[in-house]
């Protein structure tokens, strides 16, 4: 994929399954995954200063069990963006669900007053289940602008999220608003700048609401990644990675210095997860191994 051919998280799932299946022929599947499982682990959770995980939707050509096994042997500590029915699977491999899929579509979120009742009902059902299952983070979305001003969007998000944060606090769950770029992948998305989302955090004023800083999306949208991480570190509860441009591997064909970014995140004292959310163009386990190596600091 390129900047001229944008793709969203949900739109990519079907295409990625076909791509990964094509990349992993029967022989490479056996050799690639077998090598991961049988070789000495690259690292182990806690060997570096950051806990790393991987977004399940980017690796749909692997079963969730296969991804968990590979992730365990690569030193991951979690699997990202799982549905409720999948929450328990990583535990079989000594991993956890590092953030759960949320409630409500990306385009219709908390910035719309007419969405609040439905979102609150869905959240009220999901949050206690997440807490009981040990899922400590759930992703939430601002929704698209659809003509709303920035001030209206911020105020509406605050109003809606305040209806859920007491319950989230009670169950030890943090709602994480993901910031997405509106330039390439998510046209008209409201939470497309860190400063905007930070105003929502300020207004909600709850430890149960924080930000999901997606390095890929914010590089596309605003750049200045390292300075932004340092400025807003206290309200960021989760990170996502991917190469820019294209949302592929964290390699030398893209523009970000992920080694340095990982060092900066670790230097802030961050104790959450840095999750790899890139679309692999090669053997997915090999690409994931390279990402883990690059971000082990």
C-alpha positions as CSV (number, residue, x, y, z in Angstrom):
1,X,0.0,0.0,0.0
2,X,1.1,3.6,-0.6
3,X,-0.1,7.0,0.4
4,X,-2.1,7.0,-2.8
5,X,-4.0,3.9,-1.9
6,X,-5.1,4.4,1.7
7,X,-6.5,1.5,3.7
8,X,-8.2,1.5,7.1
9,X,-7.7,-1.1,9.9
10,X,-11.0,-2.9,9.2
11,X,-10.7,-2.6,5.4
12,X,-7.3,-4.2,5.5
13,X,-8.2,-7.4,7.3
14,X,-9.4,-9.3,4.3
15,X,-6.7,-8.1,2.0
16,X,-4.0,-8.8,4.6
17,X,-5.2,-12.4,5.0
18,X,-4.7,-13.0,1.3
19,X,-1.3,-11.2,1.3
20,X,0.0,-13.1,4.3
21,X,-1.3,-16.4,3.0
22,X,0.5,-15.7,-0.3
23,X,3.7,-14.7,1.6
24,X,3.6,-17.8,3.8
25,X,3.6,-20.7,1.4
26,X,3.2,-24.1,3.1
27,X,7.0,-24.5,3.1
28,X,7.8,-21.0,4.4
29,X,5.1,-21.4,7.0
30,X,6.7,-24.5,8.4
31,X,10.2,-23.2,8.1
32,X,9.4,-19.7,9.3
33,X,7.2,-20.5,12.2
34,X,9.2,-23.6,13.1
35,X,12.4,-21.7,13.3
36,X,10.8,-19.1,15.6
37,X,9.4,-21.8,17.9
38,X,12.5,-23.9,18.0
39,X,15.3,-21.3,18.1
40,X,16.5,-19.5,21.1
41,X,14.2,-16.5,21.8
42,X,15.4,-13.2,20.5
43,X,14.6,-11.6,23.8
44,X,12.1,-12.1,26.6
45,X,9.5,-9.9,28.2
46,X,11.3,-7.5,30.5
47,X,14.7,-8.0,28.8
48,X,14.4,-4.5,27.4
49,X,12.7,-1.5,29.1
50,X,9.6,-1.7,27.0
51,X,6.8,-4.3,26.9
52,X,6.0,-5.0,23.2
53,X,2.9,-6.4,21.6
54,X,1.5,-6.9,18.1
55,X,-1.9,-6.0,16.6
56,X,-3.7,-9.1,15.7
57,X,-5.6,-7.6,12.7
58,X,-2.3,-7.0,10.8
59,X,-1.4,-10.7,10.8
60,X,-4.7,-12.4,9.8
61,X,-2.9,-14.9,7.7
62,X,-1.8,-16.6,11.0
63,X,-4.2,-18.1,13.4
64,X,-4.3,-16.3,16.7
65,X,-2.7,-19.3,18.4
66,X,0.2,-19.2,15.9
67,X,0.6,-15.5,16.4
68,X,0.7,-15.9,20.1
69,X,3.2,-18.7,19.9
70,X,5.5,-16.7,17.6
71,X,5.1,-13.6,19.7
72,X,6.0,-15.4,22.9
73,X,9.1,-16.7,21.3
74,X,10.1,-13.3,20.0
75,X,9.7,-11.8,23.5
76,X,6.4,-10.1,23.2
77,X,4.2,-9.6,26.2
78,X,0.8,-9.1,24.6
79,X,-1.5,-9.2,21.6
80,X,-3.3,-6.0,20.6
81,X,-6.9,-5.3,19.5
82,X,-8.7,-8.5,20.3
83,X,-12.5,-9.0,20.5
84,X,-14.0,-10.3,23.7
85,X,-14.2,-13.9,22.5
86,X,-10.4,-13.8,22.0
87,X,-9.3,-12.2,25.2
88,X,-8.3,-15.5,26.9
89,X,-6.2,-17.0,24.1
90,X,-3.0,-15.1,24.8
91,X,-3.0,-16.3,28.4
92,X,-2.3,-19.8,27.1
93,X,1.1,-18.5,25.9
94,X,2.0,-16.4,28.9
95,X,0.8,-13.2,27.2
96,X,-2.1,-10.8,27.7
97,X,-4.5,-8.9,25.6
98,X,-2.7,-5.6,25.7
99,X,-5.7,-3.5,24.5
100,X,-9.1,-4.7,23.6
101,X,-11.2,-3.7,20.6
102,X,-13.7,-1.0,21.7
103,X,-17.4,-0.3,21.2
104,X,-18.6,1.7,18.2
105,X,-17.2,2.3,14.7
106,X,-14.3,4.7,14.1
107,X,-16.4,7.2,12.2
108,X,-19.2,7.5,14.8
109,X,-17.7,8.2,18.2
110,X,-17.9,10.4,21.3
111,X,-17.9,13.7,19.4
112,X,-21.5,13.2,18.5
113,X,-24.1,13.7,21.2
114,X,-26.6,11.5,19.4
115,X,-24.1,8.5,19.7
116,X,-23.6,8.8,23.4
117,X,-26.5,6.6,24.6
118,X,-25.5,3.7,22.4
119,X,-21.8,4.1,23.2
120,X,-22.4,4.3,26.9
121,X,-24.7,1.2,26.8
122,X,-22.1,-0.8,24.9
123,X,-19.3,0.4,27.1
124,X,-21.2,-0.3,30.3
125,X,-21.6,-3.9,29.1
126,X,-18.0,-4.3,28.0
127,X,-16.0,-2.6,30.7
128,X,-16.8,-4.9,33.6
129,X,-16.1,-8.0,31.4
130,X,-12.8,-6.5,30.4
131,X,-11.8,-5.8,34.0
132,X,-12.8,-9.3,35.1
133,X,-10.7,-10.8,32.2
134,X,-7.6,-8.7,33.0
135,X,-7.9,-6.6,29.9
136,X,-6.8,-3.2,31.3
137,X,-7.2,-1.0,28.2
138,X,-10.0,-0.6,25.6
139,X,-9.7,1.6,22.5
140,X,-12.2,4.3,21.9
141,X,-12.7,6.8,19.0
142,X,-13.6,10.4,18.6
143,X,-15.6,9.9,15.4
144,X,-15.5,12.0,12.3
145,X,-16.1,15.8,12.3
146,X,-19.1,15.9,9.9
147,X,-19.0,19.7,10.2
148,X,-18.4,20.0,14.0
149,X,-15.9,22.6,15.2
150,X,-12.9,21.5,17.2
151,X,-14.4,23.0,20.3
152,X,-17.8,21.3,19.9
153,X,-16.1,17.9,19.3
154,X,-13.9,18.3,22.4
155,X,-16.9,19.3,24.6
156,X,-19.0,16.4,23.3
157,X,-16.3,13.9,23.9
158,X,-15.8,15.1,27.4
159,X,-19.6,14.8,28.1
160,X,-19.9,11.3,26.8
161,X,-16.7,9.9,28.3
162,X,-17.5,11.3,31.7
163,X,-20.5,8.9,31.7
164,X,-18.2,5.9,31.5
165,X,-15.0,6.8,33.4
166,X,-16.4,6.1,36.9
167,X,-17.3,2.6,35.8
168,X,-13.9,2.2,34.1
169,X,-12.1,3.4,37.3
170,X,-14.2,0.9,39.3
171,X,-13.0,-2.0,37.2
172,X,-9.4,-1.0,36.6
173,X,-9.9,-0.3,32.9
174,X,-8.4,2.6,30.9
175,X,-10.3,3.9,27.9
176,X,-7.7,5.0,25.3
177,X,-8.7,7.4,22.6
178,X,-6.7,6.6,19.4
179,X,-5.4,9.5,17.4
180,X,-5.6,8.7,13.6
181,X,-4.5,10.7,10.6
182,X,-7.2,12.4,8.5
183,X,-4.9,13.0,5.6
184,X,-4.4,9.5,4.2
185,X,-6.3,6.7,6.1
186,X,-9.3,8.2,8.0
187,X,-10.6,11.2,6.2
188,X,-12.5,13.7,8.4
189,X,-11.5,11.9,11.7
190,X,-11.6,14.4,14.5
191,X,-8.9,13.3,16.9
192,X,-6.2,13.8,14.3
193,X,-3.8,15.9,16.5
194,X,-2.3,15.2,19.9
195,X,-3.1,18.7,21.3
196,X,-6.8,18.2,20.4
197,X,-7.0,14.8,22.2
198,X,-5.1,16.2,25.1
199,X,-7.9,18.8,25.7
200,X,-10.3,15.9,26.0
201,X,-8.1,14.2,28.6
202,X,-7.9,17.5,30.5
203,X,-11.7,17.9,30.5
204,X,-12.5,14.3,31.4
205,X,-10.1,14.5,34.3
206,X,-10.0,10.8,35.1
207,X,-7.1,8.3,35.4
208,X,-9.4,5.9,33.4
209,X,-9.1,8.0,30.2
210,X,-5.8,8.4,28.4
211,X,-4.5,8.5,24.8
212,X,-3.3,5.9,22.4
213,X,-0.5,7.6,20.5
214,X,-0.1,5.9,17.1
215,X,3.4,7.0,15.8
216,X,2.5,6.2,12.2
217,X,-0.7,8.3,12.2
218,X,0.8,11.2,14.1
219,X,3.9,11.3,11.8
220,X,1.6,11.5,8.8
221,X,-0.5,14.2,10.5
222,X,1.8,16.4,12.5
223,X,5.4,15.1,12.7
224,X,7.6,16.2,15.6
225,X,7.1,12.7,17.1
226,X,9.8,12.7,19.8
227,X,9.0,16.2,21.1
228,X,5.3,15.3,21.2
229,X,6.0,12.1,23.1
230,X,8.0,14.0,25.7
231,X,5.4,16.7,26.1
232,X,2.4,14.4,26.5
233,X,4.0,11.3,28.0
234,X,2.0,11.6,31.2
235,X,-1.3,11.1,29.4
236,X,-0.3,8.4,26.9
237,X,-1.2,4.9,28.0
238,X,-0.5,3.0,24.8
239,X,1.6,3.3,21.6
240,X,1.3,1.9,18.1
241,X,4.1,1.6,15.5
242,X,4.3,1.3,11.7
243,X,6.6,2.6,9.0
244,X,5.9,5.9,7.2
245,X,5.0,6.1,4.4
246,X,2.9,3.0,3.7
247,X,2.3,1.5,7.1
248,X,4.7,-1.3,6.6
249,X,7.8,-2.7,8.3
250,X,9.9,-0.6,10.7
251,X,12.9,-0.9,8.3
252,X,15.3,1.4,6.5
253,X,12.8,2.0,3.6
254,X,10.7,4.2,5.8
255,X,11.5,7.6,7.4
256,X,11.2,7.1,11.2
257,X,14.1,6.2,13.5
258,X,12.2,3.7,15.7
259,X,15.2,2.8,17.7
260,X,15.5,6.4,18.9
261,X,11.7,6.7,19.4
262,X,11.7,3.5,21.5
263,X,14.5,5.0,23.7
264,X,12.6,8.2,24.2
265,X,9.4,6.3,25.2
266,X,11.4,4.2,27.7
267,X,13.2,7.3,29.1
268,X,9.8,8.7,30.0
269,X,9.3,5.8,32.4
270,X,6.5,4.3,30.3
271,X,5.2,1.0,31.7
272,X,2.4,0.2,29.2
273,X,2.7,-1.5,25.8
274,X,4.3,-0.5,22.5
275,X,2.3,-2.5,19.9
276,X,3.4,-3.1,16.4
277,X,0.6,-2.3,14.0
278,X,2.2,-2.6,10.6
279,X,1.2,-4.4,7.5
280,X,3.9,-6.9,6.6
281,X,5.1,-7.2,3.0
282,X,7.4,-10.1,3.7
283,X,7.3,-13.2,5.9
284,X,5.3,-11.7,8.8
285,X,7.2,-13.4,11.6
286,X,10.6,-12.3,10.1
287,X,9.2,-8.7,9.9
288,X,7.9,-8.9,13.4
289,X,11.2,-10.1,14.7
290,X,13.0,-7.2,13.1
291,X,10.5,-4.7,14.7
292,X,11.0,-6.3,18.1
293,X,14.8,-6.1,17.7
294,X,14.6,-2.4,16.7
295,X,12.5,-1.4,19.6
296,X,14.3,-3.5,22.3
297,X,16.1,-0.8,24.2
